[in-house]
Amino acid sequence: MNSENQTIQQILRFCQWVIASLWMYQGLIPKLIFQVQDEHYVWQQLNIAPSYIAWMISLSGLAEIIFGSLFLWIQHKYLHWLNIISLIGLLIVVLVIYPDKIYQAFNPVVMNIALASLSVISLWCIKALQNAKHG
């Protein structure tokens, strides 16, 4: 593998590590460890029975940890497309439930765009590495 491809591979690994870390953090800290009030509110707005909300928060946290961990093991364009689509969907849900969040510090617009951008960069890296193999 030439120097340029090694650099592209390093960029891809870095992006995937950051994506994995952020998804796993989001699943672990606000959902599994602390179950923050905002998480409760989201499930309440989705008309989930109060007795199931803690379980739903925990399950969604576990799903985020599993999804994030996939980025540590899999370098595939479909995983990044799923990330981008998921982030857009989650952003829409948050904006419907919490419309005032878009102008607050550390808001989901900034977080989701940044995280999706890492997947766009990863997609470019994957394509460049595939082109280098075939060309």
C-alpha positions as CSV (number, residue, x, y, z in Angstrom):
1,M,0.0,0.0,0.0
2,N,1.5,3.3,-1.0
3,S,1.8,6.4,1.2
4,E,-1.3,8.1,-0.1
5,N,-3.5,5.0,0.5
6,Q,-2.0,4.7,4.0
7,T,-3.0,8.2,4.8
8,I,-6.5,7.7,3.4
9,Q,-6.7,4.5,5.6
10,Q,-5.6,6.5,8.7
11,I,-8.2,9.1,8.0
12,L,-10.9,6.5,7.6
13,R,-9.9,4.7,10.8
14,F,-9.9,8.0,12.7
15,C,-13.3,9.0,11.4
16,Q,-14.7,5.5,12.3
17,W,-13.1,5.7,15.8
18,V,-14.7,9.1,16.5
19,I,-18.1,8.0,15.1
20,A,-17.9,4.8,17.3
21,S,-16.9,6.8,20.4
22,L,-19.7,9.3,20.0
23,W,-22.4,6.8,19.4
24,M,-21.2,4.6,22.4
25,Y,-21.0,7.7,24.6
26,Q,-24.5,8.8,23.7
27,G,-25.8,5.3,24.5
28,L,-23.9,4.9,27.7
29,I,-23.9,8.2,29.5
30,P,-27.3,9.9,29.0
31,K,-29.2,6.6,28.5
32,L,-27.7,3.7,30.5
33,I,-25.9,5.4,33.3
34,F,-27.9,8.6,34.0
35,Q,-31.2,8.3,32.0
36,V,-31.5,12.1,31.7
37,Q,-34.8,13.8,31.8
38,D,-34.6,14.8,28.1
39,E,-34.6,11.1,27.3
40,H,-37.7,10.5,29.4
41,Y,-39.4,13.4,27.7
42,V,-38.7,12.0,24.2
43,W,-40.4,8.7,25.1
44,Q,-43.3,10.4,26.7
45,Q,-43.9,12.4,23.6
46,L,-43.9,9.1,21.6
47,N,-46.8,8.0,23.9
48,I,-44.9,5.2,25.6
49,A,-46.4,4.0,28.8
50,P,-44.5,5.4,31.8
51,S,-43.8,1.9,33.1
52,Y,-41.9,1.1,29.9
53,I,-39.9,4.4,29.5
54,A,-36.9,3.3,31.6
55,W,-36.7,0.1,29.6
56,M,-37.0,2.0,26.3
57,I,-34.2,4.4,27.3
58,S,-32.0,1.5,28.2
59,L,-32.8,-0.4,25.0
60,S,-32.1,2.6,22.9
61,G,-28.8,3.2,24.8
62,L,-27.8,-0.4,24.2
63,A,-28.7,-0.1,20.5
64,E,-26.6,3.0,20.2
65,I,-23.6,1.2,21.8
66,I,-24.0,-1.7,19.5
67,F,-24.4,0.5,16.4
68,G,-21.3,2.6,17.5
69,S,-19.2,-0.5,18.0
70,L,-19.9,-1.6,14.4
71,F,-17.7,1.3,13.3
72,L,-14.8,-0.3,15.2
73,W,-15.0,-3.5,13.1
74,I,-16.7,-2.6,9.8
75,Q,-15.5,-0.3,7.0
76,H,-18.4,-0.3,4.6
77,K,-20.3,2.4,2.8
78,Y,-23.7,1.0,3.8
79,L,-22.9,1.5,7.5
80,H,-22.0,5.2,6.8
81,W,-25.2,5.7,4.8
82,L,-27.2,4.2,7.6
83,N,-25.4,6.6,10.0
84,I,-26.3,9.6,7.9
85,I,-29.9,8.6,7.4
86,S,-30.2,7.8,11.1
87,L,-28.8,11.1,12.1
88,I,-31.2,13.0,9.8
89,G,-34.1,11.0,11.2
90,L,-33.1,11.6,14.8
91,L,-32.6,15.3,14.1
92,I,-36.1,15.5,12.7
93,V,-37.5,13.8,15.8
94,V,-35.7,16.1,18.1
95,L,-36.7,19.2,16.2
96,V,-40.3,18.1,16.3
97,I,-40.2,17.3,20.1
98,Y,-37.7,20.1,21.1
99,P,-37.9,22.9,18.5
100,D,-36.2,25.3,20.9
101,K,-33.0,23.1,20.9
102,I,-31.8,24.4,17.5
103,Y,-30.6,27.7,19.0
104,Q,-29.1,26.5,22.2
105,A,-25.4,25.7,22.8
106,F,-24.3,22.2,22.0
107,N,-27.5,21.5,20.1
108,P,-28.4,18.5,18.0
109,V,-28.1,20.3,14.7
110,V,-24.3,20.9,15.3
111,M,-23.8,17.4,16.7
112,N,-25.7,15.6,14.0
113,I,-24.1,17.6,11.1
114,A,-20.6,17.0,12.5
115,L,-21.2,13.3,13.0
116,A,-22.8,12.9,9.5
117,S,-19.9,14.8,8.0
118,L,-17.5,12.2,9.4
119,S,-19.4,9.6,7.5
120,V,-19.3,11.7,4.3
121,I,-15.5,11.9,4.7
122,S,-15.4,8.1,5.4
123,L,-17.4,7.5,2.2
124,W,-14.9,9.5,0.2
125,C,-12.0,7.5,1.8
126,I,-13.7,4.2,1.1
127,K,-14.3,5.2,-2.5
128,A,-10.7,6.4,-2.9
129,L,-9.4,3.1,-1.5
130,Q,-11.6,1.1,-3.8
131,N,-10.5,3.2,-6.8
132,A,-6.9,2.6,-5.9
133,K,-7.5,-1.2,-5.8
134,H,-9.1,-1.2,-9.3
135,G,-7.0,1.4,-10.9
